[in-house]
Amino acid sequence: MKEGDDVVFQIANDVAENGTVFLRRGAPVKAKITWKTGKAIGGKSAKFEVTFVSVNANGKTWQLKGKHRQEGKGNTVAALLGSMLVSGHSATMSPGQIVTAFTAEPIEG
């Protein structure tokens, strides 16, 4: 994965208000990798940032706003002990991991 790559997520739960569902679970969400670092020696882990772009639901595309930064688990103990040969971990998102994005405009039903 590199900066500029497009990625696709899905709506995890129906988005509803007063019993009216506006965005159904499973609707595709477009996002883009907008920032990335690699893991490094000394326990520094990789990081990346996803910027949400749009969601397509009910035949319409809605613009989104919001970002999510994901970080790998560091290897702080090794770094504190002075081992410069130990690197951090890759940053990954797990299937089913829930993150938050917002619509950039009101959705009217």
MODELLER restraints for C-alpha pairs under 7 A, 6 or more apart:
rsr = mdl.restraints
at = mdl.atoms
rsr.add(forms.Gaussian(group=physical.xy_distance, feature=features.Distance(at['CA:2:A'], at['CA:33:A']), mean=6.87, stdev=0.5))
rsr.add(forms.Gaussian(group=physical.xy_distance, feature=features.Distance(at['CA:2:A'], at['CA:36:A']), mean=6.92, stdev=0.5))
rsr.add(forms.Gaussian(group=physical.xy_distance, feature=features.Distance(at['CA:3:A'], at['CA:33:A']), mean=5.06, stdev=0.5))
rsr.add(forms.Gaussian(group=physical.xy_distance, feature=features.Distance(at['CA:3:A'], at['CA:34:A']), mean=5.25, stdev=0.5))
rsr.add(forms.Gaussian(group=physical.xy_distance, feature=features.Distance(at['CA:3:A'], at['CA:35:A']), mean=5.63, stdev=0.5))
rsr.add(forms.Gaussian(group=physical.xy_distance, feature=features.Distance(at['CA:3:A'], at['CA:36:A']), mean=6.24, stdev=0.5))
rsr.add(forms.Gaussian(group=physical.xy_distance, feature=features.Distance(at['CA:4:A'], at['CA:32:A']), mean=6.08, stdev=0.5))
rsr.add(forms.Gaussian(group=physical.xy_distance, feature=features.Distance(at['CA:4:A'], at['CA:33:A']), mean=5.34, stdev=0.5))
rsr.add(forms.Gaussian(group=physical.xy_distance, feature=features.Distance(at['CA:4:A'], at['CA:34:A']), mean=5.89, stdev=0.5))
rsr.add(forms.Gaussian(group=physical.xy_distance, feature=features.Distance(at['CA:5:A'], at['CA:32:A']), mean=5.68, stdev=0.5))
rsr.add(forms.Gaussian(group=physical.xy_distance, feature=features.Distance(at['CA:5:A'], at['CA:33:A']), mean=5.40, stdev=0.5))
rsr.add(forms.Gaussian(group=physical.xy_distance, feature=features.Distance(at['CA:6:A'], at['CA:31:A']), mean=5.84, stdev=0.5))
rsr.add(forms.Gaussian(group=physical.xy_distance, feature=features.Distance(at['CA:6:A'], at['CA:32:A']), mean=4.48, stdev=0.5))
rsr.add(forms.Gaussian(group=physical.xy_distance, feature=features.Distance(at['CA:6:A'], at['CA:33:A']), mean=6.48, stdev=0.5))
rsr.add(forms.Gaussian(group=physical.xy_distance, feature=features.Distance(at['CA:7:A'], at['CA:30:A']), mean=6.16, stdev=0.5))
rsr.add(forms.Gaussian(group=physical.xy_distance, feature=features.Distance(at['CA:7:A'], at['CA:31:A']), mean=5.21, stdev=0.5))
rsr.add(forms.Gaussian(group=physical.xy_distance, feature=features.Distance(at['CA:7:A'], at['CA:32:A']), mean=5.72, stdev=0.5))
rsr.add(forms.Gaussian(group=physical.xy_distance, feature=features.Distance(at['CA:8:A'], at['CA:28:A']), mean=6.60, stdev=0.5))
rsr.add(forms.Gaussian(group=physical.xy_distance, feature=features.Distance(at['CA:8:A'], at['CA:29:A']), mean=5.56, stdev=0.5))
rsr.add(forms.Gaussian(group=physical.xy_distance, feature=features.Distance(at['CA:8:A'], at['CA:30:A']), mean=4.88, stdev=0.5))
rsr.add(forms.Gaussian(group=physical.xy_distance, feature=features.Distance(at['CA:8:A'], at['CA:31:A']), mean=6.01, stdev=0.5))
rsr.add(forms.Gaussian(group=physical.xy_distance, feature=features.Distance(at['CA:9:A'], at['CA:28:A']), mean=5.93, stdev=0.5))
rsr.add(forms.Gaussian(group=physical.xy_distance, feature=features.Distance(at['CA:9:A'], at['CA:29:A']), mean=4.89, stdev=0.5))
rsr.add(forms.Gaussian(group=physical.xy_distance, feature=features.Distance(at['CA:9:A'], at['CA:30:A']), mean=6.50, stdev=0.5))
rsr.add(forms.Gaussian(group=physical.xy_distance, feature=features.Distance(at['CA:10:A'], at['CA:26:A']), mean=4.92, stdev=0.5))
rsr.add(forms.Gaussian(group=physical.xy_distance, feature=features.Distance(at['CA:10:A'], at['CA:27:A']), mean=5.40, stdev=0.5))
rsr.add(forms.Gaussian(group=physical.xy_distance, feature=features.Distance(at['CA:10:A'], at['CA:28:A']), mean=4.69, stdev=0.5))
rsr.add(forms.Gaussian(group=physical.xy_distance, feature=features.Distance(at['CA:10:A'], at['CA:29:A']), mean=5.44, stdev=0.5))
rsr.add(forms.Gaussian(group=physical.xy_distance, feature=features.Distance(at['CA:11:A'], at['CA:24:A']), mean=6.97, stdev=0.5))
rsr.add(forms.Gaussian(group=physical.xy_distance, feature=features.Distance(at['CA:11:A'], at['CA:25:A']), mean=4.93, stdev=0.5))
rsr.add(forms.Gaussian(group=physical.xy_distance, feature=features.Distance(at['CA:11:A'], at['CA:26:A']), mean=4.93, stdev=0.5))
rsr.add(forms.Gaussian(group=physical.xy_distance, feature=features.Distance(at['CA:11:A'], at['CA:27:A']), mean=5.29, stdev=0.5))
rsr.add(forms.Gaussian(group=physical.xy_distance, feature=features.Distance(at['CA:11:A'], at['CA:28:A']), mean=6.63, stdev=0.5))
rsr.add(forms.Gaussian(group=physical.xy_distance, feature=features.Distance(at['CA:11:A'], at['CA:29:A']), mean=6.89, stdev=0.5))
rsr.add(forms.Gaussian(group=physical.xy_distance, feature=features.Distance(at['CA:12:A'], at['CA:25:A']), mean=5.37, stdev=0.5))
rsr.add(forms.Gaussian(group=physical.xy_distance, feature=features.Distance(at['CA:12:A'], at['CA:26:A']), mean=6.34, stdev=0.5))
rsr.add(forms.Gaussian(group=physical.xy_distance, feature=features.Distance(at['CA:13:A'], at['CA:25:A']), mean=4.68, stdev=0.5))
rsr.add(forms.Gaussian(group=physical.xy_distance, feature=features.Distance(at['CA:14:A'], at['CA:21:A']), mean=6.41, stdev=0.5))
rsr.add(forms.Gaussian(group=physical.xy_distance, feature=features.Distance(at['CA:14:A'], at['CA:23:A']), mean=5.75, stdev=0.5))
rsr.add(forms.Gaussian(group=physical.xy_distance, feature=features.Distance(at['CA:14:A'], at['CA:24:A']), mean=4.56, stdev=0.5))
rsr.add(forms.Gaussian(group=physical.xy_distance, feature=features.Distance(at['CA:14:A'], at['CA:25:A']), mean=4.61, stdev=0.5))
rsr.add(forms.Gaussian(group=physical.xy_distance, feature=features.Distance(at['CA:15:A'], at['CA:21:A']), mean=5.75, stdev=0.5))
rsr.add(forms.Gaussian(group=physical.xy_distance, feature=features.Distance(at['CA:15:A'], at['CA:22:A']), mean=5.76, stdev=0.5))
rsr.add(forms.Gaussian(group=physical.xy_distance, feature=features.Distance(at['CA:15:A'], at['CA:23:A']), mean=4.98, stdev=0.5))
rsr.add(forms.Gaussian(group=physical.xy_distance, feature=features.Distance(at['CA:15:A'], at['CA:24:A']), mean=6.41, stdev=0.5))
rsr.add(forms.Gaussian(group=physical.xy_distance, feature=features.Distance(at['CA:16:A'], at['CA:22:A']), mean=5.57, stdev=0.5))
rsr.add(forms.Gaussian(group=physical.xy_distance, feature=features.Distance(at['CA:23:A'], at['CA:57:A']), mean=5.99, stdev=0.5))
rsr.add(forms.Gaussian(group=physical.xy_distance, feature=features.Distance(at['CA:27:A'], at['CA:55:A']), mean=6.88, stdev=0.5))
rsr.add(forms.Gaussian(group=physical.xy_distance, feature=features.Distance(at['CA:27:A'], at['CA:56:A']), mean=6.28, stdev=0.5))
rsr.add(forms.Gaussian(group=physical.xy_distance, feature=features.Distance(at['CA:27:A'], at['CA:57:A']), mean=5.96, stdev=0.5))
rsr.add(forms.Gaussian(group=physical.xy_distance, feature=features.Distance(at['CA:28:A'], at['CA:55:A']), mean=5.78, stdev=0.5))
rsr.add(forms.Gaussian(group=physical.xy_distance, feature=features.Distance(at['CA:28:A'], at['CA:56:A']), mean=5.91, stdev=0.5))
rsr.add(forms.Gaussian(group=physical.xy_distance, feature=features.Distance(at['CA:29:A'], at['CA:54:A']), mean=5.71, stdev=0.5))
rsr.add(forms.Gaussian(group=physical.xy_distance, feature=features.Distance(at['CA:29:A'], at['CA:55:A']), mean=4.34, stdev=0.5))
rsr.add(forms.Gaussian(group=physical.xy_distance, feature=features.Distance(at['CA:29:A'], at['CA:56:A']), mean=6.72, stdev=0.5))
rsr.add(forms.Gaussian(group=physical.xy_distance, feature=features.Distance(at['CA:30:A'], at['CA:52:A']), mean=6.33, stdev=0.5))
rsr.add(forms.Gaussian(group=physical.xy_distance, feature=features.Distance(at['CA:30:A'], at['CA:53:A']), mean=5.44, stdev=0.5))
rsr.add(forms.Gaussian(group=physical.xy_distance, feature=features.Distance(at['CA:30:A'], at['CA:54:A']), mean=5.23, stdev=0.5))
rsr.add(forms.Gaussian(group=physical.xy_distance, feature=features.Distance(at['CA:30:A'], at['CA:55:A']), mean=6.23, stdev=0.5))
rsr.add(forms.Gaussian(group=physical.xy_distance, feature=features.Distance(at['CA:31:A'], at['CA:50:A']), mean=6.40, stdev=0.5))
rsr.add(forms.Gaussian(group=physical.xy_distance, feature=features.Distance(at['CA:31:A'], at['CA:51:A']), mean=5.52, stdev=0.5))
rsr.add(forms.Gaussian(group=physical.xy_distance, feature=features.Distance(at['CA:31:A'], at['CA:52:A']), mean=4.26, stdev=0.5))
rsr.add(forms.Gaussian(group=physical.xy_distance, feature=features.Distance(at['CA:31:A'], at['CA:53:A']), mean=4.99, stdev=0.5))
rsr.add(forms.Gaussian(group=physical.xy_distance, feature=features.Distance(at['CA:32:A'], at['CA:50:A']), mean=5.59, stdev=0.5))
rsr.add(forms.Gaussian(group=physical.xy_distance, feature=features.Distance(at['CA:32:A'], at['CA:51:A']), mean=5.35, stdev=0.5))
rsr.add(forms.Gaussian(group=physical.xy_distance, feature=features.Distance(at['CA:32:A'], at['CA:52:A']), mean=6.53, stdev=0.5))
rsr.add(forms.Gaussian(group=physical.xy_distance, feature=features.Distance(at['CA:33:A'], at['CA:49:A']), mean=5.87, stdev=0.5))
rsr.add(forms.Gaussian(group=physical.xy_distance, feature=features.Distance(at['CA:33:A'], at['CA:50:A']), mean=4.68, stdev=0.5))
rsr.add(forms.Gaussian(group=physical.xy_distance, feature=features.Distance(at['CA:33:A'], at['CA:51:A']), mean=6.41, stdev=0.5))
rsr.add(forms.Gaussian(group=physical.xy_distance, feature=features.Distance(at['CA:34:A'], at['CA:49:A']), mean=5.73, stdev=0.5))
rsr.add(forms.Gaussian(group=physical.xy_distance, feature=features.Distance(at['CA:34:A'], at['CA:50:A']), mean=5.92, stdev=0.5))
rsr.add(forms.Gaussian(group=physical.xy_distance, feature=features.Distance(at['CA:34:A'], at['CA:51:A']), mean=6.30, stdev=0.5))
rsr.add(forms.Gaussian(group=physical.xy_distance, feature=features.Distance(at['CA:35:A'], at['CA:48:A']), mean=5.40, stdev=0.5))
rsr.add(forms.Gaussian(group=physical.xy_distance, feature=features.Distance(at['CA:35:A'], at['CA:49:A']), mean=5.03, stdev=0.5))
rsr.add(forms.Gaussian(group=physical.xy_distance, feature=features.Distance(at['CA:36:A'], at['CA:47:A']), mean=5.66, stdev=0.5))
rsr.add(forms.Gaussian(group=physical.xy_distance, feature=features.Distance(at['CA:36:A'], at['CA:48:A']), mean=4.12, stdev=0.5))
rsr.add(forms.Gaussian(group=physical.xy_distance, feature=features.Distance(at['CA:36:A'], at['CA:49:A']), mean=6.40, stdev=0.5))
rsr.add(forms.Gaussian(group=physical.xy_distance, feature=features.Distance(at['CA:37:A'], at['CA:46:A']), mean=5.34, stdev=0.5))
rsr.add(forms.Gaussian(group=physical.xy_distance, feature=features.Distance(at['CA:37:A'], at['CA:47:A']), mean=5.25, stdev=0.5))
rsr.add(forms.Gaussian(group=physical.xy_distance, feature=features.Distance(at['CA:37:A'], at['CA:48:A']), mean=6.31, stdev=0.5))
rsr.add(forms.Gaussian(group=physical.xy_distance, feature=features.Distance(at['CA:38:A'], at['CA:45:A']), mean=6.96, stdev=0.5))
rsr.add(forms.Gaussian(group=physical.xy_distance, feature=features.Distance(at['CA:38:A'], at['CA:46:A']), mean=4.41, stdev=0.5))
rsr.add(forms.Gaussian(group=physical.xy_distance, feature=features.Distance(at['CA:38:A'], at['CA:47:A']), mean=6.75, stdev=0.5))
rsr.add(forms.Gaussian(group=physical.xy_distance, feature=features.Distance(at['CA:39:A'], at['CA:45:A']), mean=4.36, stdev=0.5))
rsr.add(forms.Gaussian(group=physical.xy_distance, feature=features.Distance(at['CA:39:A'], at['CA:46:A']), mean=4.15, stdev=0.5))
rsr.add(forms.Gaussian(group=physical.xy_distance, feature=features.Distance(at['CA:39:A'], at['CA:87:A']), mean=6.51, stdev=0.5))
rsr.add(forms.Gaussian(group=physical.xy_distance, feature=features.Distance(at['CA:39:A'], at['CA:88:A']), mean=5.36, stdev=0.5))
rsr.add(forms.Gaussian(group=physical.xy_distance, feature=features.Distance(at['CA:39:A'], at['CA:89:A']), mean=6.12, stdev=0.5))
rsr.add(forms.Gaussian(group=physical.xy_distance, feature=features.Distance(at['CA:39:A'], at['CA:90:A']), mean=6.20, stdev=0.5))
rsr.add(forms.Gaussian(group=physical.xy_distance, feature=features.Distance(at['CA:40:A'], at['CA:87:A']), mean=5.21, stdev=0.5))
rsr.add(forms.Gaussian(group=physical.xy_distance, feature=features.Distance(at['CA:40:A'], at['CA:88:A']), mean=6.02, stdev=0.5))
rsr.add(forms.Gaussian(group=physical.xy_distance, feature=features.Distance(at['CA:41:A'], at['CA:84:A']), mean=5.79, stdev=0.5))
rsr.add(forms.Gaussian(group=physical.xy_distance, feature=features.Distance(at['CA:41:A'], at['CA:85:A']), mean=5.92, stdev=0.5))
rsr.add(forms.Gaussian(group=physical.xy_distance, feature=features.Distance(at['CA:41:A'], at['CA:86:A']), mean=5.58, stdev=0.5))
rsr.add(forms.Gaussian(group=physical.xy_distance, feature=features.Distance(at['CA:41:A'], at['CA:87:A']), mean=4.16, stdev=0.5))
rsr.add(forms.Gaussian(group=physical.xy_distance, feature=features.Distance(at['CA:41:A'], at['CA:88:A']), mean=6.81, stdev=0.5))
rsr.add(forms.Gaussian(group=physical.xy_distance, feature=features.Distance(at['CA:42:A'], at['CA:79:A']), mean=4.94, stdev=0.5))
rsr.add(forms.Gaussian(group=physical.xy_distance, feature=features.Distance(at['CA:42:A'], at['CA:83:A']), mean=6.59, stdev=0.5))
rsr.add(forms.Gaussian(group=physical.xy_distance, feature=features.Distance(at['CA:42:A'], at['CA:84:A']), mean=4.68, stdev=0.5))
rsr.add(forms.Gaussian(group=physical.xy_distance, feature=features.Distance(at['CA:42:A'], at['CA:85:A']), mean=6.59, stdev=0.5))
rsr.add(forms.Gaussian(group=physical.xy_distance, feature=features.Distance(at['CA:42:A'], at['CA:86:A']), mean=5.61, stdev=0.5))
rsr.add(forms.Gaussian(group=physical.xy_distance, feature=features.Distance(at['CA:42:A'], at['CA:87:A']), mean=5.50, stdev=0.5))
rsr.add(forms.Gaussian(group=physical.xy_distance, feature=features.Distance(at['CA:43:A'], at['CA:74:A']), mean=5.47, stdev=0.5))
rsr.add(forms.Gaussian(group=physical.xy_distance, feature=features.Distance(at['CA:43:A'], at['CA:75:A']), mean=4.31, stdev=0.5))
rsr.add(forms.Gaussian(group=physical.xy_distance, feature=features.Distance(at['CA:43:A'], at['CA:76:A']), mean=5.62, stdev=0.5))
rsr.add(forms.Gaussian(group=physical.xy_distance, feature=features.Distance(at['CA:43:A'], at['CA:78:A']), mean=6.55, stdev=0.5))
rsr.add(forms.Gaussian(group=physical.xy_distance, feature=features.Distance(at['CA:43:A'], at['CA:79:A']), mean=5.23, stdev=0.5))
rsr.add(forms.Gaussian(group=physical.xy_distance, feature=features.Distance(at['CA:43:A'], at['CA:86:A']), mean=5.91, stdev=0.5))
rsr.add(forms.Gaussian(group=physical.xy_distance, feature=features.Distance(at['CA:43:A'], at['CA:87:A']), mean=4.59, stdev=0.5))
rsr.add(forms.Gaussian(group=physical.xy_distance, feature=features.Distance(at['CA:43:A'], at['CA:88:A']), mean=4.20, stdev=0.5))
rsr.add(forms.Gaussian(group=physical.xy_distance, feature=features.Distance(at['CA:44:A'], at['CA:74:A']), mean=5.71, stdev=0.5))
rsr.add(forms.Gaussian(group=physical.xy_distance, feature=features.Distance(at['CA:44:A'], at['CA:75:A']), mean=6.91, stdev=0.5))
rsr.add(forms.Gaussian(group=physical.xy_distance, feature=features.Distance(at['CA:44:A'], at['CA:87:A']), mean=6.29, stdev=0.5))
rsr.add(forms.Gaussian(group=physical.xy_distance, feature=features.Distance(at['CA:44:A'], at['CA:88:A']), mean=4.67, stdev=0.5))
rsr.add(forms.Gaussian(group=physical.xy_distance, feature=features.Distance(at['CA:45:A'], at['CA:71:A']), mean=6.87, stdev=0.5))
rsr.add(forms.Gaussian(group=physical.xy_distance, feature=features.Distance(at['CA:45:A'], at['CA:72:A']), mean=5.13, stdev=0.5))
rsr.add(forms.Gaussian(group=physical.xy_distance, feature=features.Distance(at['CA:45:A'], at['CA:73:A']), mean=6.14, stdev=0.5))
rsr.add(forms.Gaussian(group=physical.xy_distance, feature=features.Distance(at['CA:45:A'], at['CA:74:A']), mean=5.02, stdev=0.5))
rsr.add(forms.Gaussian(group=physical.xy_distance, feature=features.Distance(at['CA:45:A'], at['CA:88:A']), mean=3.99, stdev=0.5))
rsr.add(forms.Gaussian(group=physical.xy_distance, feature=features.Distance(at['CA:45:A'], at['CA:89:A']), mean=4.81, stdev=0.5))
rsr.add(forms.Gaussian(group=physical.xy_distance, feature=features.Distance(at['CA:45:A'], at['CA:90:A']), mean=6.14, stdev=0.5))
rsr.add(forms.Gaussian(group=physical.xy_distance, feature=features.Distance(at['CA:46:A'], at['CA:71:A']), mean=6.04, stdev=0.5))
rsr.add(forms.Gaussian(group=physical.xy_distance, feature=features.Distance(at['CA:46:A'], at['CA:72:A']), mean=5.44, stdev=0.5))
rsr.add(forms.Gaussian(group=physical.xy_distance, feature=features.Distance(at['CA:46:A'], at['CA:89:A']), mean=6.27, stdev=0.5))
rsr.add(forms.Gaussian(group=physical.xy_distance, feature=features.Distance(at['CA:46:A'], at['CA:90:A']), mean=5.04, stdev=0.5))
rsr.add(forms.Gaussian(group=physical.xy_distance, feature=features.Distance(at['CA:46:A'], at['CA:91:A']), mean=5.18, stdev=0.5))
rsr.add(forms.Gaussian(group=physical.xy_distance, feature=features.Distance(at['CA:47:A'], at['CA:70:A']), mean=5.63, stdev=0.5))
rsr.add(forms.Gaussian(group=physical.xy_distance, feature=features.Distance(at['CA:47:A'], at['CA:71:A']), mean=4.34, stdev=0.5))
rsr.add(forms.Gaussian(group=physical.xy_distance, feature=features.Distance(at['CA:47:A'], at['CA:72:A']), mean=6.22, stdev=0.5))
rsr.add(forms.Gaussian(group=physical.xy_distance, feature=features.Distance(at['CA:47:A'], at['CA:91:A']), mean=5.49, stdev=0.5))
rsr.add(forms.Gaussian(group=physical.xy_distance, feature=features.Distance(at['CA:48:A'], at['CA:69:A']), mean=5.73, stdev=0.5))
rsr.add(forms.Gaussian(group=physical.xy_distance, feature=features.Distance(at['CA:48:A'], at['CA:70:A']), mean=5.47, stdev=0.5))
rsr.add(forms.Gaussian(group=physical.xy_distance, feature=features.Distance(at['CA:48:A'], at['CA:71:A']), mean=6.66, stdev=0.5))
rsr.add(forms.Gaussian(group=physical.xy_distance, feature=features.Distance(at['CA:49:A'], at['CA:67:A']), mean=6.72, stdev=0.5))
rsr.add(forms.Gaussian(group=physical.xy_distance, feature=features.Distance(at['CA:49:A'], at['CA:68:A']), mean=5.59, stdev=0.5))
rsr.add(forms.Gaussian(group=physical.xy_distance, feature=features.Distance(at['CA:49:A'], at['CA:69:A']), mean=4.27, stdev=0.5))
rsr.add(forms.Gaussian(group=physical.xy_distance, feature=features.Distance(at['CA:49:A'], at['CA:70:A']), mean=6.26, stdev=0.5))
rsr.add(forms.Gaussian(group=physical.xy_distance, feature=features.Distance(at['CA:50:A'], at['CA:67:A']), mean=5.50, stdev=0.5))
rsr.add(forms.Gaussian(group=physical.xy_distance, feature=features.Distance(at['CA:50:A'], at['CA:68:A']), mean=5.23, stdev=0.5))
rsr.add(forms.Gaussian(group=physical.xy_distance, feature=features.Distance(at['CA:50:A'], at['CA:69:A']), mean=6.38, stdev=0.5))
rsr.add(forms.Gaussian(group=physical.xy_distance, feature=features.Distance(at['CA:51:A'], at['CA:66:A']), mean=6.03, stdev=0.5))
rsr.add(forms.Gaussian(group=physical.xy_distance, feature=features.Distance(at['CA:51:A'], at['CA:67:A']), mean=4.41, stdev=0.5))
rsr.add(forms.Gaussian(group=physical.xy_distance, feature=features.Distance(at['CA:51:A'], at['CA:68:A']), mean=6.64, stdev=0.5))
rsr.add(forms.Gaussian(group=physical.xy_distance, feature=features.Distance(at['CA:52:A'], at['CA:64:A']), mean=5.81, stdev=0.5))
rsr.add(forms.Gaussian(group=physical.xy_distance, feature=features.Distance(at['CA:52:A'], at['CA:65:A']), mean=5.74, stdev=0.5))
rsr.add(forms.Gaussian(group=physical.xy_distance, feature=features.Distance(at['CA:52:A'], at['CA:66:A']), mean=5.67, stdev=0.5))
rsr.add(forms.Gaussian(group=physical.xy_distance, feature=features.Distance(at['CA:52:A'], at['CA:67:A']), mean=6.06, stdev=0.5))
rsr.add(forms.Gaussian(group=physical.xy_distance, feature=features.Distance(at['CA:52:A'], at['CA:101:A']), mean=6.63, stdev=0.5))
rsr.add(forms.Gaussian(group=physical.xy_distance, feature=features.Distance(at['CA:53:A'], at['CA:63:A']), mean=5.93, stdev=0.5))
rsr.add(forms.Gaussian(group=physical.xy_distance, feature=features.Distance(at['CA:53:A'], at['CA:64:A']), mean=5.06, stdev=0.5))
rsr.add(forms.Gaussian(group=physical.xy_distance, feature=features.Distance(at['CA:53:A'], at['CA:65:A']), mean=6.52, stdev=0.5))
rsr.add(forms.Gaussian(group=physical.xy_distance, feature=features.Distance(at['CA:54:A'], at['CA:61:A']), mean=6.49, stdev=0.5))
rsr.add(forms.Gaussian(group=physical.xy_distance, feature=features.Distance(at['CA:54:A'], at['CA:62:A']), mean=5.44, stdev=0.5))
rsr.add(forms.Gaussian(group=physical.xy_distance, feature=features.Distance(at['CA:54:A'], at['CA:63:A']), mean=4.31, stdev=0.5))
rsr.add(forms.Gaussian(group=physical.xy_distance, feature=features.Distance(at['CA:54:A'], at['CA:64:A']), mean=4.84, stdev=0.5))
rsr.add(forms.Gaussian(group=physical.xy_distance, feature=features.Distance(at['CA:55:A'], at['CA:61:A']), mean=5.67, stdev=0.5))
rsr.add(forms.Gaussian(group=physical.xy_distance, feature=features.Distance(at['CA:55:A'], at['CA:62:A']), mean=5.34, stdev=0.5))
rsr.add(forms.Gaussian(group=physical.xy_distance, feature=features.Distance(at['CA:55:A'], at['CA:63:A']), mean=6.60, stdev=0.5))
rsr.add(forms.Gaussian(group=physical.xy_distance, feature=features.Distance(at['CA:55:A'], at['CA:64:A']), mean=6.98, stdev=0.5))
rsr.add(forms.Gaussian(group=physical.xy_distance, feature=features.Distance(at['CA:56:A'], at['CA:62:A']), mean=6.30, stdev=0.5))
rsr.add(forms.Gaussian(group=physical.xy_distance, feature=features.Distance(at['CA:62:A'], at['CA:103:A']), mean=6.84, stdev=0.5))
rsr.add(forms.Gaussian(group=physical.xy_distance, feature=features.Distance(at['CA:63:A'], at['CA:103:A']), mean=6.00, stdev=0.5))
rsr.add(forms.Gaussian(group=physical.xy_distance, feature=features.Distance(at['CA:63:A'], at['CA:104:A']), mean=5.47, stdev=0.5))
rsr.add(forms.Gaussian(group=physical.xy_distance, feature=features.Distance(at['CA:64:A'], at['CA:101:A']), mean=6.69, stdev=0.5))
rsr.add(forms.Gaussian(group=physical.xy_distance, feature=features.Distance(at['CA:64:A'], at['CA:102:A']), mean=5.55, stdev=0.5))
rsr.add(forms.Gaussian(group=physical.xy_distance, feature=features.Distance(at['CA:64:A'], at['CA:103:A']), mean=4.32, stdev=0.5))
rsr.add(forms.Gaussian(group=physical.xy_distance, feature=features.Distance(at['CA:64:A'], at['CA:104:A']), mean=4.83, stdev=0.5))
rsr.add(forms.Gaussian(group=physical.xy_distance, feature=features.Distance(at['CA:65:A'], at['CA:101:A']), mean=6.09, stdev=0.5))
rsr.add(forms.Gaussian(group=physical.xy_distance, feature=features.Distance(at['CA:65:A'], at['CA:102:A']), mean=5.30, stdev=0.5))
rsr.add(forms.Gaussian(group=physical.xy_distance, feature=features.Distance(at['CA:65:A'], at['CA:103:A']), mean=5.98, stdev=0.5))
rsr.add(forms.Gaussian(group=physical.xy_distance, feature=features.Distance(at['CA:65:A'], at['CA:104:A']), mean=5.45, stdev=0.5))
rsr.add(forms.Gaussian(group=physical.xy_distance, feature=features.Distance(at['CA:66:A'], at['CA:101:A']), mean=4.92, stdev=0.5))
rsr.add(forms.Gaussian(group=physical.xy_distance, feature=features.Distance(at['CA:66:A'], at['CA:102:A']), mean=6.09, stdev=0.5))
rsr.add(forms.Gaussian(group=physical.xy_distance, feature=features.Distance(at['CA:68:A'], at['CA:99:A']), mean=6.94, stdev=0.5))
rsr.add(forms.Gaussian(group=physical.xy_distance, feature=features.Distance(at['CA:70:A'], at['CA:91:A']), mean=6.19, stdev=0.5))
rsr.add(forms.Gaussian(group=physical.xy_distance, feature=features.Distance(at['CA:70:A'], at['CA:92:A']), mean=7.00, stdev=0.5))
rsr.add(forms.Gaussian(group=physical.xy_distance, feature=features.Distance(at['CA:71:A'], at['CA:91:A']), mean=4.99, stdev=0.5))
rsr.add(forms.Gaussian(group=physical.xy_distance, feature=features.Distance(at['CA:72:A'], at['CA:89:A']), mean=5.19, stdev=0.5))
rsr.add(forms.Gaussian(group=physical.xy_distance, feature=features.Distance(at['CA:72:A'], at['CA:90:A']), mean=5.12, stdev=0.5))
rsr.add(forms.Gaussian(group=physical.xy_distance, feature=features.Distance(at['CA:72:A'], at['CA:91:A']), mean=3.83, stdev=0.5))
rsr.add(forms.Gaussian(group=physical.xy_distance, feature=features.Distance(at['CA:72:A'], at['CA:92:A']), mean=6.69, stdev=0.5))
rsr.add(forms.Gaussian(group=physical.xy_distance, feature=features.Distance(at['CA:73:A'], at['CA:88:A']), mean=6.83, stdev=0.5))
rsr.add(forms.Gaussian(group=physical.xy_distance, feature=features.Distance(at['CA:73:A'], at['CA:89:A']), mean=5.65, stdev=0.5))
rsr.add(forms.Gaussian(group=physical.xy_distance, feature=features.Distance(at['CA:74:A'], at['CA:88:A']), mean=5.01, stdev=0.5))
rsr.add(forms.Gaussian(group=physical.xy_distance, feature=features.Distance(at['CA:74:A'], at['CA:89:A']), mean=6.21, stdev=0.5))
rsr.add(forms.Gaussian(group=physical.xy_distance, feature=features.Distance(at['CA:75:A'], at['CA:87:A']), mean=7.00, stdev=0.5))
rsr.add(forms.Gaussian(group=physical.xy_distance, feature=features.Distance(at['CA:75:A'], at['CA:88:A']), mean=5.31, stdev=0.5))
rsr.add(forms.Gaussian(group=physical.xy_distance, feature=features.Distance(at['CA:78:A'], at['CA:86:A']), mean=6.54, stdev=0.5))
